[in-house]
Amino acid sequence: MNATEPAENSGPRGGTTRTGAGPIRMDAGTPALVLRLDDNLFHHGTLAAVRSLGRAGVEVHAVLEGPHAPAARSRHLTRMYRWPDGPRTPEALVAALESIAARIGRRALLIPMDDAGAIFTAEHAAALRPSFLLPDQVPELPRRLADKAALAELCASLDIAQPETRVIRSEADAAAAASGLGLPLMAKWAKPWLLPPGSGLRSTAPVRTPQAAARIFAQAAGHGSELLFQRFVPGAPGSDWFFQGYFGAGSSCLLGGAGRKERAYPPRAGLTTLGRWLPNPRVEAAAHRIAAALGYRGVLDLDFRHDAAADVYYLLDFNPRLGAQFRLFTDDGGLDLVRALHLDLTGGAVPEGRPAYGRTYLVENYDAFPAFHDRRTGELTYAGWLRSVREADEFAWFSAEDFKPFVAMTRQTLKRGFTRIARRHRNSPAGSR
């Protein structure tokens, strides 16, 4: 197990954050370990978790890709670890985490940031609990919820609105779905965490022609993730919403909120690049009802799309872990979901704050792409995009008091861009001469 030297810490480590209802008393004696099983240098949620707990006086450790990862440059990170080489089997992961726990020296809060990590920690909680704090989750539940095929069955059993979904097992299934659901439709991989790295396969992609349906089915073999075709719900400005919340004992929501997806990358079908916290009683009620029906415990991240014609909010996705943009839901006194998780599992009271409606969160390295896409369709001017940047309440990467991750992110973005340009040049007819 590799580790860097402790990173520089900033400010007092007193463990107190002020809120509108009084001070939050964070347990500075309980460290946290942030992890992902999916290698992703640009996962801004990992950096957000490190910063949030570090600023609140908690000692934060993280399993990262290496010292070149932008999150590794945060002054709020105490120590970085890397997964050992070799297959990441459950046995190897448990052993690696036990080794990290021995280095930390105290029982730590374990925070998975991706679906694979959430599934692994829930299913191996019994082995991990002597070293780590975890929500008391039903072990098999995160796998059922992250699996989009199982989620479709669950929605049907709970009478939760979801676009019609079909499992595609043959070319005939693909052709029948394209005809029956209509085009365009959405192709989804049921278990996206099984997609091989570097395959170029997206967890969700639009399918616009029968030929495209056949092509994507041809990619379905070999990685163990079923292919799904789902009826396309037309999107419009303001139709995409998400809910993120932390549910404690009895599936009571201790902190949560609805956000409107103002922009996404890829446009209208990808991650939130500009989100806004707004009241939406229907989305909030649906999320609370789902969590109660499941007996859910922990953090969740749900995606909805509003069908204006039917006046229905369809559940599109269920992520049984922190969403990358969780910092959007930071209340008037600084309480967010990862702090609520830490407070609850260390025995502290999670105070009730006032929602910061209107608050925005912007992901700099992705937001320009959908902004300029919208500009071409006449939905957004360049001046409007600059105004949204100036008015953003929080950025995913830029922070004046923790500047190095932004610099590292910019460097890695440029490096990746130049690498892709060079690859295309080598593969072009002109470059091969």
TIVEX-923020 format. One record per residue (C-alpha): chain; residue number from 1; residue in three letters; x, y, z. Coordinates in nm, 4 decimals, always signed. Each point is the difference from the previous one (the first is absolute). Example, Ala and Ser with C-alpha at 12.3 -4.5 7.8 and 13.67 -1.06 7.14 Angstrom:
REM TIVEX-923020
> A, 1, Ala, +1.2300, -0.4500, +0.7800 $
> A, 2, Ser, +0.1370, +0.3440, -0.0660 $
//
This chain:
REM TIVEX-923020
> A, 1, Met, +0.0000, +0.0000, +0.0000 $
> A, 2, Asn, +0.1462, +0.3345, -0.1054 $
> A, 3, Ala, -0.0487, +0.3250, +0.1871 $
> A, 4, Thr, +0.1073, +0.3566, -0.0537 $
> A, 5, Glu, +0.1323, +0.2268, +0.2695 $
> A, 6, Pro, -0.2748, +0.1809, +0.1925 $
> A, 7, Ala, -0.1373, +0.2911, -0.1986 $
> A, 8, Glu, +0.0008, +0.3544, +0.1307 $
> A, 9, Asn, -0.3046, +0.0764, +0.2125 $
> A, 10, Ser, -0.1620, +0.3410, +0.0151 $
> A, 11, Gly, -0.1564, +0.1948, +0.2810 $
> A, 12, Pro, -0.0874, -0.1089, +0.3520 $
> A, 13, Arg, -0.0945, -0.3639, +0.0518 $
> A, 14, Gly, -0.2543, +0.0729, +0.2701 $
> A, 15, Gly, -0.2822, -0.2088, -0.1427 $
> A, 16, Thr, -0.2707, +0.2679, +0.0204 $
> A, 17, Thr, -0.2059, +0.1328, -0.2879 $
> A, 18, Arg, -0.2542, +0.2725, +0.0600 $
> A, 19, Thr, -0.3581, -0.0359, -0.1209 $
> A, 20, Gly, -0.3096, +0.2143, +0.0114 $
> A, 21, Ala, -0.1244, -0.2179, +0.2869 $
> A, 22, Gly, +0.3279, +0.0126, +0.1934 $
> A, 23, Pro, +0.3394, -0.1729, -0.0261 $
> A, 24, Ile, +0.0438, -0.3470, -0.1462 $
> A, 25, Arg, +0.2266, -0.2046, +0.2249 $
> A, 26, Met, +0.1927, -0.2315, -0.2285 $
> A, 27, Asp, +0.1873, -0.2889, +0.1631 $
> A, 28, Ala, +0.3556, +0.0899, -0.0966 $
> A, 29, Gly, +0.1194, -0.3259, +0.1567 $
> A, 30, Thr, -0.1675, -0.2134, -0.2694 $
> A, 31, Pro, +0.1848, +0.0140, -0.3347 $
> A, 32, Ala, -0.1531, -0.0764, -0.3390 $
> A, 33, Leu, +0.1152, -0.2105, -0.2948 $
> A, 34, Val, -0.1327, +0.0958, -0.3447 $
> A, 35, Leu, +0.0228, -0.2662, -0.2713 $
> A, 36, Arg, -0.0978, -0.0901, -0.3540 $
> A, 37, Leu, +0.0431, -0.3264, -0.1869 $
> A, 38, Asp, -0.0387, +0.1770, -0.3347 $
> A, 39, Asp, +0.3204, +0.1802, -0.1007 $
> A, 40, Asn, -0.1017, +0.3525, -0.0956 $
> A, 41, Leu, +0.2425, +0.2898, +0.0382 $
> A, 42, Phe, -0.2776, +0.2508, -0.0640 $
> A, 43, His, -0.2437, -0.1204, +0.2660 $
> A, 44, His, -0.0779, +0.3330, +0.1638 $
> A, 45, Gly, -0.2157, -0.1594, +0.2689 $
> A, 46, Thr, +0.3083, -0.1612, +0.1535 $
> A, 47, Leu, +0.1663, +0.3388, +0.0376 $
> A, 48, Ala, -0.3240, +0.1472, +0.1401 $
> A, 49, Ala, -0.0131, -0.2661, +0.2735 $
> A, 50, Val, +0.3650, +0.0587, +0.0904 $
> A, 51, Arg, -0.0494, +0.3763, +0.0198 $
> A, 52, Ser, -0.3293, -0.0125, +0.1883 $
> A, 53, Leu, +0.1184, -0.2206, +0.2840 $
> A, 54, Gly, +0.3484, +0.1497, +0.0070 $
> A, 55, Arg, -0.1394, +0.3508, +0.0393 $
> A, 56, Ala, -0.2181, -0.1267, +0.2858 $
> A, 57, Gly, +0.3026, -0.1228, +0.1932 $
> A, 58, Val, -0.0151, -0.3688, -0.0948 $
> A, 59, Glu, +0.3149, -0.1898, -0.0978 $
> A, 60, Val, -0.0625, -0.1193, -0.3574 $
> A, 61, His, +0.1695, -0.2868, -0.1824 $
> A, 62, Ala, -0.0750, -0.1114, -0.3565 $
> A, 63, Val, +0.0729, -0.2861, -0.2405 $
> A, 64, Leu, +0.0992, +0.1708, -0.3261 $
> A, 65, Glu, +0.1620, -0.0731, -0.3357 $
> A, 66, Gly, +0.3334, +0.1484, +0.1071 $
> A, 67, Pro, +0.1660, +0.3294, +0.0930 $
> A, 68, His, -0.0921, +0.1376, -0.3454 $
> A, 69, Ala, -0.3718, -0.0193, +0.0899 $
> A, 70, Pro, -0.1332, +0.3541, +0.0604 $
> A, 71, Ala, -0.1622, -0.1003, +0.3312 $
> A, 72, Ala, +0.3430, -0.1138, +0.1232 $
> A, 73, Arg, +0.1124, +0.3641, -0.0113 $
> A, 74, Ser, -0.2603, +0.1241, +0.2452 $
> A, 75, Arg, +0.1348, +0.1597, +0.3156 $
> A, 76, His, -0.2892, -0.1663, +0.1856 $
> A, 77, Leu, +0.1215, -0.3528, -0.0784 $
> A, 78, Thr, +0.1986, -0.1596, +0.2808 $
> A, 79, Arg, +0.1255, -0.3010, -0.1941 $
> A, 80, Met, -0.0493, -0.1689, -0.3358 $
> A, 81, Tyr, +0.0015, -0.3754, -0.0627 $
> A, 82, Arg, -0.0075, -0.2062, -0.3186 $
> A, 83, Trp, -0.1630, -0.3338, -0.0674 $
> A, 84, Pro, +0.2628, -0.2752, -0.0288 $
> A, 85, Asp, +0.0767, -0.1389, -0.3439 $
> A, 86, Gly, -0.1905, -0.3049, -0.1129 $
> A, 87, Pro, -0.3678, -0.0951, -0.0307 $
> A, 88, Arg, -0.2318, +0.1900, +0.2308 $
> A, 89, Thr, -0.1761, -0.3032, +0.1379 $
> A, 90, Pro, -0.2126, +0.0419, +0.3132 $
> A, 91, Glu, +0.2629, -0.1840, +0.2046 $
> A, 92, Ala, +0.2777, +0.2274, -0.1298 $
> A, 93, Leu, -0.2060, +0.3121, +0.0675 $
> A, 94, Val, -0.0842, -0.1046, +0.3565 $
> A, 95, Ala, +0.3680, -0.0724, +0.0660 $
> A, 96, Ala, +0.1029, +0.3361, -0.1494 $
> A, 97, Leu, -0.2511, +0.1886, +0.2120 $
> A, 98, Glu, +0.1104, -0.1835, +0.3140 $
> A, 99, Ser, +0.3575, +0.1044, -0.0798 $
> A, 100, Ile, -0.1093, +0.3623, -0.0418 $
> A, 101, Ala, -0.1964, -0.0174, +0.3254 $
> A, 102, Ala, +0.3137, -0.1152, +0.1812 $
> A, 103, Arg, +0.1873, +0.3043, -0.1353 $
> A, 104, Ile, -0.2771, +0.2380, +0.1008 $
> A, 105, Gly, +0.0075, -0.1520, +0.3479 $
> A, 106, Arg, -0.3611, +0.0783, +0.0933 $
> A, 107, Arg, -0.3412, -0.1124, -0.1145 $
> A, 108, Ala, -0.0889, +0.2205, -0.2961 $
> A, 109, Leu, -0.3140, +0.0927, -0.1894 $
> A, 110, Leu, +0.0038, -0.1789, -0.3384 $
> A, 111, Ile, -0.1428, +0.2044, -0.2902 $
> A, 112, Pro, -0.0403, -0.1709, -0.3403 $
> A, 113, Met, -0.0402, +0.2467, -0.2872 $
> A, 114, Asp, -0.1075, -0.2369, -0.2801 $
> A, 115, Asp, -0.2548, -0.2787, -0.0467 $
> A, 116, Ala, +0.2577, -0.2793, +0.0033 $
> A, 117, Gly, +0.1400, +0.1301, +0.3283 $
> A, 118, Ala, -0.3458, +0.0322, +0.1549 $
> A, 119, Ile, -0.0893, -0.3547, -0.1039 $
> A, 120, Phe, +0.3278, -0.1397, +0.1309 $
> A, 121, Thr, -0.0163, +0.1747, +0.3386 $
> A, 122, Ala, -0.3630, -0.1041, +0.0590 $
> A, 123, Glu, +0.0596, -0.3637, -0.0917 $
> A, 124, His, +0.3183, -0.0246, +0.2111 $
> A, 125, Ala, -0.1105, +0.2214, +0.2879 $
> A, 126, Ala, +0.0393, -0.2808, +0.2557 $
> A, 127, Ala, +0.3701, -0.0353, -0.0830 $
> A, 128, Leu, +0.0556, +0.3778, -0.0177 $
> A, 129, Arg, -0.1887, +0.1152, +0.3108 $
> A, 130, Pro, +0.2770, -0.0769, +0.2523 $
> A, 131, Ser, +0.2122, +0.2639, -0.1778 $
> A, 132, Phe, -0.2578, +0.2334, -0.1553 $
> A, 133, Leu, -0.3272, +0.1769, +0.0696 $
> A, 134, Leu, -0.2732, -0.0787, -0.2553 $
> A, 135, Pro, -0.3747, +0.0648, -0.0239 $
> A, 136, Asp, -0.2101, -0.2968, +0.1138 $
> A, 137, Gln, -0.1097, -0.0792, -0.3555 $
> A, 138, Val, -0.1662, -0.3185, -0.1266 $
> A, 139, Pro, +0.3063, -0.1714, -0.1569 $
> A, 140, Glu, -0.1584, -0.0956, -0.3329 $
> A, 141, Leu, -0.1945, +0.3243, -0.0515 $
> A, 142, Pro, +0.2660, +0.2200, -0.1702 $
> A, 143, Arg, +0.0609, -0.2650, -0.2692 $
> A, 144, Arg, -0.3748, -0.0248, -0.0722 $
> A, 145, Leu, -0.0320, +0.3771, -0.0277 $
> A, 146, Ala, +0.3108, +0.0635, -0.2095 $
> A, 147, Asp, -0.0961, -0.2811, -0.2415 $
> A, 148, Lys, -0.2291, +0.1763, -0.2475 $
> A, 149, Ala, -0.1770, -0.3234, -0.0978 $
> A, 150, Ala, -0.0788, -0.0805, +0.3637 $
> A, 151, Leu, -0.1006, +0.3634, +0.0565 $
> A, 152, Ala, -0.2605, -0.0240, -0.2772 $
> A, 153, Glu, -0.1541, -0.3035, +0.1700 $
> A, 154, Leu, +0.0117, +0.1764, +0.3372 $
> A, 155, Cys, -0.1733, +0.3094, -0.1379 $
> A, 156, Ala, -0.2772, -0.2177, -0.1411 $
> A, 157, Ser, -0.0484, -0.1727, +0.3371 $
> A, 158, Leu, -0.0104, +0.3325, +0.1902 $
> A, 159, Asp, -0.2172, +0.1774, -0.2584 $
> A, 160, Ile, +0.2739, +0.2572, -0.0691 $
> A, 161, Ala, -0.0196, +0.1644, -0.3405 $
> A, 162, Gln, +0.2834, -0.1022, -0.2307 $
> A, 163, Pro, +0.0173, +0.0033, -0.3809 $
> A, 164, Glu, -0.0767, -0.3383, -0.1555 $
> A, 165, Thr, +0.3196, -0.2067, +0.0046 $
> A, 166, Arg, +0.0885, -0.3181, -0.1890 $
> A, 167, Val, +0.2918, -0.2388, +0.0404 $
> A, 168, Ile, +0.1753, -0.0601, -0.3326 $
> A, 169, Arg, +0.1361, -0.3541, -0.0409 $
> A, 170, Ser, -0.0072, -0.0404, -0.3784 $
> A, 171, Glu, -0.0039, +0.1951, -0.3238 $
> A, 172, Ala, -0.3710, -0.0782, -0.0213 $
> A, 173, Asp, -0.0509, +0.1575, +0.3441 $
> A, 174, Ala, +0.1857, +0.3099, -0.1166 $
> A, 175, Ala, -0.2089, +0.0316, -0.3148 $
> A, 176, Ala, -0.3257, -0.0613, +0.1880 $
> A, 177, Ala, +0.0875, +0.2568, +0.2660 $
> A, 178, Ala, +0.0928, +0.2599, -0.2600 $
> A, 179, Ser, -0.3364, -0.0577, -0.1669 $
> A, 180, Gly, -0.2077, -0.0281, +0.3180 $
> A, 181, Leu, +0.1571, +0.2756, +0.2097 $
> A, 182, Gly, +0.0533, +0.2331, -0.2936 $
> A, 183, Leu, +0.3112, +0.1918, -0.0999 $
> A, 184, Pro, +0.1911, +0.1650, +0.1408 $
> A, 185, Leu, +0.0372, -0.2167, +0.3090 $
> A, 186, Met, +0.2588, -0.0256, +0.2770 $
> A, 187, Ala, +0.2469, -0.2888, +0.0228 $
> A, 188, Lys, +0.1234, -0.0762, +0.3514 $
> A, 189, Trp, +0.2389, -0.2557, +0.1407 $
> A, 190, Ala, -0.1621, -0.1689, +0.2995 $
> A, 191, Lys, +0.3279, -0.0286, +0.1925 $
> A, 192, Pro, +0.2171, +0.2860, -0.1274 $
> A, 193, Trp, +0.2736, -0.0687, +0.2558 $
> A, 194, Leu, +0.0815, -0.3190, -0.1959 $
> A, 195, Leu, +0.0776, +0.1834, -0.3250 $
> A, 196, Pro, +0.3681, -0.0470, -0.0848 $
> A, 197, Pro, +0.2200, +0.3092, +0.0432 $
> A, 198, Gly, +0.0887, +0.1651, -0.3275 $
> A, 199, Ser, -0.2865, -0.1663, -0.1879 $
> A, 200, Gly, -0.1594, +0.3329, -0.0862 $
> A, 201, Leu, -0.3400, -0.1323, +0.1123 $
> A, 202, Arg, -0.2172, +0.2491, +0.1854 $
> A, 203, Ser, -0.2398, -0.1182, +0.2685 $
> A, 204, Thr, -0.2797, +0.1825, -0.1849 $
> A, 205, Ala, -0.0166, +0.0956, -0.3673 $
> A, 206, Pro, -0.2712, +0.1078, -0.2446 $
> A, 207, Val, -0.0958, -0.2338, -0.2867 $
> A, 208, Arg, -0.1489, +0.1773, -0.3006 $
> A, 209, Thr, -0.0137, -0.2633, -0.2774 $
> A, 210, Pro, -0.0612, -0.3765, -0.0321 $
> A, 211, Gln, +0.3580, -0.0328, -0.1243 $
> A, 212, Ala, +0.1290, +0.1672, +0.3173 $
> A, 213, Ala, -0.2106, -0.2396, +0.2091 $
> A, 214, Ala, +0.1620, -0.2954, -0.1758 $
> A, 215, Arg, +0.3496, +0.1472, +0.0416 $
> A, 216, Ile, -0.0332, +0.0525, +0.3730 $
> A, 217, Phe, -0.1368, -0.3531, +0.0451 $
> A, 218, Ala, +0.3146, -0.1289, -0.1703 $
> A, 219, Gln, +0.1994, +0.1538, +0.2879 $
> A, 220, Ala, -0.2009, -0.1855, +0.2651 $
> A, 221, Ala, +0.2105, -0.3148, +0.0284 $
> A, 222, Gly, +0.2894, -0.0689, +0.2322 $
> A, 223, His, -0.0345, +0.2354, +0.2973 $
> A, 224, Gly, -0.2973, -0.1410, +0.1909 $
> A, 225, Ser, -0.2253, +0.3049, -0.0125 $
> A, 226, Glu, -0.3418, -0.0424, -0.1580 $
> A, 227, Leu, -0.1094, +0.2495, -0.2640 $
> A, 228, Leu, -0.3261, +0.1862, +0.0568 $
> A, 229, Phe, -0.2061, +0.2119, -0.2368 $
> A, 230, Gln, -0.2218, +0.2579, +0.1665 $
> A, 231, Arg, -0.2715, +0.2221, -0.1399 $
> A, 232, Phe, +0.1332, +0.3486, -0.0572 $
> A, 233, Val, -0.1706, +0.2734, +0.2031 $
> A, 234, Pro, +0.0442, +0.3277, -0.1908 $
> A, 235, Gly, +0.1978, +0.2528, +0.1957 $
> A, 236, Ala, -0.0496, +0.3731, +0.0141 $
> A, 237, Pro, +0.1626, +0.2814, +0.1963 $
> A, 238, Gly, -0.0843, -0.0614, +0.3647 $
> A, 239, Ser, -0.1177, -0.3606, -0.0439 $
> A, 240, Asp, +0.3011, -0.1787, +0.1570 $
> A, 241, Trp, +0.0113, -0.0250, +0.3793 $
> A, 242, Phe, +0.1885, -0.1928, +0.2628 $
> A, 243, Phe, -0.0383, -0.0659, +0.3697 $
> A, 244, Gln, +0.2805, -0.0623, +0.2443 $
> A, 245, Gly, -0.0512, -0.0805, +0.3650 $
> A, 246, Tyr, +0.1332, -0.1719, +0.3086 $
> A, 247, Phe, -0.2387, -0.2414, +0.1715 $
> A, 248, Gly, +0.0625, -0.1067, +0.3568 $
> A, 249, Ala, -0.1702, -0.2476, +0.2319 $
> A, 250, Gly, -0.3514, -0.0877, -0.1081 $
> A, 251, Ser, +0.0749, +0.1413, -0.3477 $
> A, 252, Ser, -0.0580, +0.3513, +0.1332 $
> A, 253, Cys, +0.1479, +0.2696, -0.2244 $
> A, 254, Leu, +0.2475, +0.1981, +0.2094 $
> A, 255, Leu, +0.1078, +0.2232, -0.2907 $
> A, 256, Gly, -0.1107, +0.0072, -0.3614 $
> A, 257, Gly, -0.1166, +0.2101, -0.2881 $
> A, 258, Ala, -0.1058, +0.0166, -0.3617 $
> A, 259, Gly, +0.2231, +0.1519, -0.2649 $
> A, 260, Arg, -0.0742, +0.1067, -0.3524 $
> A, 261, Lys, +0.2520, -0.1042, -0.2612 $
> A, 262, Glu, +0.0588, +0.3240, -0.1907 $
> A, 263, Arg, +0.2714, -0.1487, -0.2206 $
> A, 264, Ala, +0.1521, -0.3436, -0.0451 $
> A, 265, Tyr, +0.2821, -0.1701, -0.1880 $
> A, 266, Pro, -0.0751, -0.1636, -0.2362 $
> A, 267, Pro, -0.2856, +0.2484, -0.0486 $
> A, 268, Arg, -0.3320, -0.1277, +0.1404 $
> A, 269, Ala, +0.1416, -0.3472, +0.0639 $
> A, 270, Gly, +0.2979, +0.0234, +0.2324 $
> A, 271, Leu, +0.1456, +0.1313, +0.3223 $
> A, 272, Thr, -0.1172, +0.3286, +0.1482 $
> A, 273, Thr, +0.2342, +0.2848, -0.0910 $
> A, 274, Leu, -0.2216, +0.2774, +0.1394 $
> A, 275, Gly, -0.2542, -0.0816, +0.2693 $
> A, 276, Arg, -0.2363, +0.2181, +0.2014 $
> A, 277, Trp, -0.1640, -0.0847, +0.3353 $
> A, 278, Leu, -0.3710, +0.0681, -0.0307 $
> A, 279, Pro, -0.3135, -0.1163, +0.1819 $
> A, 280, Asn, -0.1861, -0.2783, -0.1799 $
> A, 281, Pro, -0.2537, -0.1658, +0.2323 $
> A, 282, Arg, -0.0840, -0.2750, -0.2505 $
> A, 283, Val, +0.3612, -0.1096, -0.0469 $
> A, 284, Glu, +0.0675, +0.0237, +0.3737 $
> A, 285, Ala, -0.3123, -0.1998, +0.0892 $
> A, 286, Ala, +0.0878, -0.2685, -0.2562 $
> A, 287, Ala, +0.3522, -0.0341, +0.1406 $
> A, 288, His, -0.1253, -0.0273, +0.3578 $
> A, 289, Arg, -0.2607, -0.2594, -0.1025 $
> A, 290, Ile, +0.2598, -0.2118, -0.1819 $
> A, 291, Ala, +0.2427, +0.0099, +0.2941 $
> A, 292, Ala, -0.2772, -0.0936, +0.2468 $
> A, 293, Ala, -0.1220, -0.2885, -0.2177 $
> A, 294, Leu, +0.3532, -0.1397, -0.0246 $
> A, 295, Gly, +0.1008, +0.0584, +0.3619 $
> A, 296, Tyr, +0.2935, +0.1929, -0.1434 $
> A, 297, Arg, +0.2841, +0.1172, +0.2259 $
> A, 298, Gly, +0.2808, +0.2262, -0.1212 $
> A, 299, Val, +0.0539, +0.2440, -0.2853 $
> A, 300, Leu, -0.1872, -0.0244, -0.3292 $
> A, 301, Asp, -0.0042, +0.1868, -0.3303 $
> A, 302, Leu, -0.3071, -0.0269, -0.2254 $
> A, 303, Asp, -0.0525, +0.1329, -0.3551 $
> A, 304, Phe, -0.3446, +0.1025, -0.1270 $
> A, 305, Arg, -0.1366, +0.1389, -0.3259 $
> A, 306, His, -0.3313, +0.1827, -0.0208 $
> A, 307, Asp, -0.2246, -0.0975, -0.2897 $
> A, 308, Ala, -0.1980, +0.3174, -0.0595 $
> A, 309, Ala, -0.2545, -0.1711, -0.2256 $
> A, 310, Ala, -0.0950, -0.2575, +0.2653 $
> A, 311, Asp, +0.0952, +0.2224, +0.2978 $
> A, 312, Val, +0.2002, -0.2880, +0.1481 $
> A, 313, Tyr, +0.3426, -0.0080, +0.1646 $
> A, 314, Tyr, +0.1750, -0.3175, -0.1188 $
> A, 315, Leu, +0.2775, -0.1542, +0.2069 $
> A, 316, Leu, +0.2952, -0.0529, -0.2356 $
> A, 317, Asp, +0.2804, -0.1066, +0.2316 $
> A, 318, Phe, +0.0712, -0.0996, +0.3619 $
> A, 319, Asn, +0.3554, +0.0431, +0.1299 $
> A, 320, Pro, +0.0412, -0.1521, +0.3499 $
> A, 321, Arg, +0.2801, +0.2394, +0.1010 $
> A, 322, Leu, +0.1034, +0.3659, -0.0011 $
> A, 323, Gly, -0.0585, +0.1835, -0.3257 $
> A, 324, Ala, +0.2997, +0.1872, -0.1361 $
> A, 325, Gln, -0.1843, +0.3335, +0.0339 $
> A, 326, Phe, -0.1088, -0.0598, +0.3624 $
> A, 327, Arg, +0.1470, +0.3340, +0.1080 $
> A, 328, Leu, -0.2909, +0.1712, -0.1765 $
> A, 329, Phe, -0.2085, -0.1001, +0.3020 $
> A, 330, Thr, +0.1915, +0.2030, +0.2559 $
> A, 331, Asp, -0.2447, +0.1728, +0.2311 $
> A, 332, Asp, +0.0149, +0.3536, +0.1356 $
> A, 333, Gly, +0.2495, -0.0991, +0.2691 $
> A, 334, Gly, +0.2359, -0.2299, -0.1901 $
> A, 335, Leu, -0.1572, -0.3410, +0.0641 $
> A, 336, Asp, +0.0255, -0.2339, -0.2993 $
> A, 337, Leu, -0.0626, -0.3702, -0.0567 $
> A, 338, Val, +0.3471, -0.1288, +0.0817 $
> A, 339, Arg, +0.0044, +0.2017, +0.3233 $
> A, 340, Ala, -0.3465, -0.1312, +0.0879 $
> A, 341, Leu, +0.1269, -0.3552, -0.0620 $
> A, 342, His, +0.3003, +0.0576, +0.2264 $
> A, 343, Leu, -0.2085, +0.1617, +0.2728 $
> A, 344, Asp, -0.2627, -0.2743, +0.0040 $
> A, 345, Leu, +0.2417, -0.2932, +0.0021 $
> A, 346, Thr, +0.2160, +0.1536, +0.2732 $
> A, 347, Gly, -0.3030, +0.0521, +0.2240 $
> A, 348, Gly, -0.0383, +0.3732, -0.0552 $
> A, 349, Ala, -0.3257, +0.1826, -0.0584 $
> A, 350, Val, -0.0676, +0.1083, -0.3567 $
> A, 351, Pro, -0.1447, +0.3515, +0.0381 $
> A, 352, Glu, -0.2933, +0.1182, -0.2060 $
> A, 353, Gly, +0.1083, +0.2926, -0.2154 $
> A, 354, Arg, -0.1708, +0.2195, -0.2549 $
> A, 355, Pro, +0.0226, -0.1114, -0.3664 $
> A, 356, Ala, +0.2153, +0.2316, -0.2120 $
> A, 357, Tyr, -0.2447, +0.0166, -0.2910 $
> A, 358, Gly, +0.1526, +0.1527, -0.3112 $
> A, 359, Arg, +0.3502, -0.1214, +0.0856 $
> A, 360, Thr, +0.2000, -0.1117, -0.3066 $
> A, 361, Tyr, +0.2892, -0.2400, -0.0533 $
> A, 362, Leu, +0.2079, +0.0060, -0.3194 $
> A, 363, Val, +0.2489, -0.2579, -0.1346 $
> A, 364, Glu, +0.2494, +0.2128, -0.1923 $
> A, 365, Asn, +0.1751, -0.2600, -0.2135 $
> A, 366, Tyr, -0.3264, -0.1388, -0.1418 $
> A, 367, Asp, -0.2411, +0.2931, -0.0007 $
> A, 368, Ala, +0.1372, +0.1853, -0.3032 $
> A, 369, Phe, -0.0918, -0.2910, -0.2306 $
> A, 370, Pro, -0.3766, -0.0037, +0.0656 $
> A, 371, Ala, -0.0036, +0.3799, +0.0292 $
> A, 372, Phe, +0.1368, +0.0427, -0.3523 $
> A, 373, His, -0.2241, -0.2816, -0.1254 $
> A, 374, Asp, -0.3010, +0.1896, +0.1361 $
> A, 375, Arg, +0.1345, +0.3202, -0.1519 $
> A, 376, Arg, -0.0140, -0.1556, -0.3467 $
> A, 377, Thr, -0.3662, -0.0891, +0.0561 $
> A, 378, Gly, -0.0773, +0.3555, +0.1047 $
> A, 379, Glu, -0.0778, -0.0906, +0.3622 $
> A, 380, Leu, +0.2978, +0.1728, +0.1579 $
> A, 381, Thr, +0.2198, +0.2942, -0.0931 $
> A, 382, Tyr, +0.3707, +0.0139, +0.0693 $
> A, 383, Ala, -0.0646, +0.2935, +0.2313 $
> A, 384, Gly, -0.2611, -0.2080, +0.1822 $
> A, 385, Trp, +0.2503, -0.2789, +0.0530 $
> A, 386, Leu, +0.2582, +0.2418, +0.1391 $
> A, 387, Arg, -0.2639, +0.1428, +0.2319 $
> A, 388, Ser, -0.0835, -0.3487, +0.1340 $
> A, 389, Val, +0.3711, -0.0544, +0.0647 $
> A, 390, Arg, +0.0339, +0.3308, +0.1839 $
> A, 391, Glu, -0.3119, -0.0654, +0.2062 $
> A, 392, Ala, +0.0784, -0.3615, +0.0960 $
> A, 393, Asp, -0.0027, -0.0515, +0.3757 $
> A, 394, Glu, +0.2586, -0.2774, -0.0116 $
> A, 395, Phe, +0.2325, -0.1538, -0.2575 $
> A, 396, Ala, +0.0920, -0.3651, -0.0132 $
> A, 397, Trp, +0.3729, +0.0708, -0.0375 $
> A, 398, Phe, +0.0886, +0.3628, +0.0576 $
> A, 399, Ser, +0.0518, +0.1183, +0.3575 $
> A, 400, Ala, +0.2131, +0.2977, +0.0950 $
> A, 401, Glu, +0.1087, -0.1693, +0.3241 $
> A, 402, Asp, +0.0637, -0.3404, -0.1619 $
> A, 403, Phe, +0.1324, +0.0904, -0.3423 $
> A, 404, Lys, +0.2265, -0.2922, -0.0892 $
> A, 405, Pro, -0.2752, -0.2469, -0.1019 $
> A, 406, Phe, -0.1271, +0.2488, -0.2587 $
> A, 407, Val, +0.3493, +0.0360, -0.1460 $
> A, 408, Ala, +0.0457, -0.3785, -0.0071 $
> A, 409, Met, -0.3413, -0.0469, -0.1628 $
> A, 410, Thr, +0.0864, +0.2559, -0.2692 $
> A, 411, Arg, +0.3338, -0.1685, -0.0668 $
> A, 412, Gln, -0.1595, -0.3455, -0.0287 $
> A, 413, Thr, -0.2759, +0.1362, -0.2274 $
> A, 414, Leu, +0.2535, +0.1542, -0.2365 $
> A, 415, Lys, +0.2122, -0.3142, +0.0051 $
> A, 416, Arg, -0.3006, -0.2164, -0.0874 $
> A, 417, Gly, -0.1049, +0.2379, -0.2758 $
> A, 418, Phe, +0.3445, +0.0060, -0.1631 $
> A, 419, Thr, +0.0228, -0.3793, +0.0269 $
> A, 420, Arg, -0.3316, -0.0409, -0.1846 $
> A, 421, Ile, +0.1055, +0.2463, -0.2710 $
> A, 422, Ala, +0.3279, -0.1864, -0.0501 $
> A, 423, Arg, -0.1818, -0.3350, -0.0149 $
> A, 424, Arg, -0.2447, +0.1250, -0.2620 $
> A, 425, His, +0.2888, +0.1402, -0.2042 $
> A, 426, Arg, +0.1843, -0.3323, +0.0107 $
> A, 427, Asn, -0.3132, -0.1854, -0.1073 $
> A, 428, Ser, -0.0883, +0.2397, -0.2812 $
> A, 429, Pro, +0.1064, -0.0731, -0.3629 $
> A, 430, Ala, +0.2270, +0.3044, +0.0034 $
> A, 431, Gly, +0.1643, -0.1013, +0.3271 $
> A, 432, Ser, +0.0672, -0.3559, -0.1149 $
> A, 433, Arg, +0.2038, +0.1055, -0.3024 $
//
